[in-house]
């Protein structure tokens, strides 16, 4: 998992960080990428797939606003993740996904 580490980042993570650079934003860390992808997955599987990018956008707006107000990106992303978790239904609407994972935290 942490082996050769940071040189072997997934191609999509590199693309996202090139987009961040193009927009003059700080790159996303590996942990942030994983957290945002999990946020999107939780919304896609627990609410509705087409809402995943919209939820990610809203979370990003929140993170940007909080960071602009002097807060940390990490804290703001944690707030967004908590907000998503509080709005997820008890049982995912796509319960037939066959995933071995249990209910979200």
URLIN-V707369 format. One record per pair of residues at least 12 apart in sequence whose ideal C-beta (glycine too) atoms are under 7 Angstrom apart, sorted by sequence separation. I is the first residue (numbers start at 1). J is the second residue. If there is no record, write none. Layout:
{{I;J} {I;J}}
//
This chain:
{{16;28} {40;52} {43;55} {40;53} {63;76} {62;76} {63;77} {40;55} {39;55} {40;56} {88;104} {13;30} {16;33} {39;56} {62;79} {63;80} {62;80} {85;104} {13;33} {36;56} {39;59} {85;105} {9;30} {59;80} {55;84} {43;84} {47;88} {35;77} {39;81} {42;84} {46;88} {46;89} {32;77} {39;84} {48;93} {35;81} {42;88} {46;92} {47;93} {45;92} {46;93} {45;94} {45;97} {46;104} {42;104}}
//
